[in-house]
Amino acid sequence: MFQLSEIEGENLRSQIGISSLDYGGRRYLPFAFTEHGIAMLSGVLRSDIAIQVNISIMRTFIELRDHFRQGRDLGSELIELKQNTNQLFKIVFERLDTIEKDDPIRSPDRRKIGIKT
């Protein structure tokens, strides 16, 4: 278990709607448990309710870890997708430029459409 820093406490306060310190809000920084701290509690707690809460919290930690792992995978996939898309758009615009140059029907004074490179 550890106590949150002032910045972490402010972030928590703004995310869950806790009132400010000036108007009846928390007067101290809240405490939090790490995943290992929750696991250590399981050796001390004996009531059925405490054990069920402990299991629920451990499952939440596991789901969060899986969620963050998936997020990292999505980030790399997005970067790869962006690179591939940029390459495809470059090819498309190059081909449009060649078609535009070879097409005698259009006026040479016509404003060019597309991304300027």
URBEL-V361586 format. One line per field, one symbol per residue. burial: I if it has 24 or more other C-alpha atoms within 12 Angstrom, else O. A space follows every 50 residues. Layout:
BEGIN
burial = ???
END
This chain:
BEGIN
burial = OOOOOOOOIOOOOOOOOOOOOOOOOOOOOOOOOOIOOIOOOOOOOOOOOO OOOIOOIIOOOOOOOOOOOOOOOOOOOOOOOOOOOOOOOOOOOOOOOOOO OOOOOOOOOOOOOOOOO
END
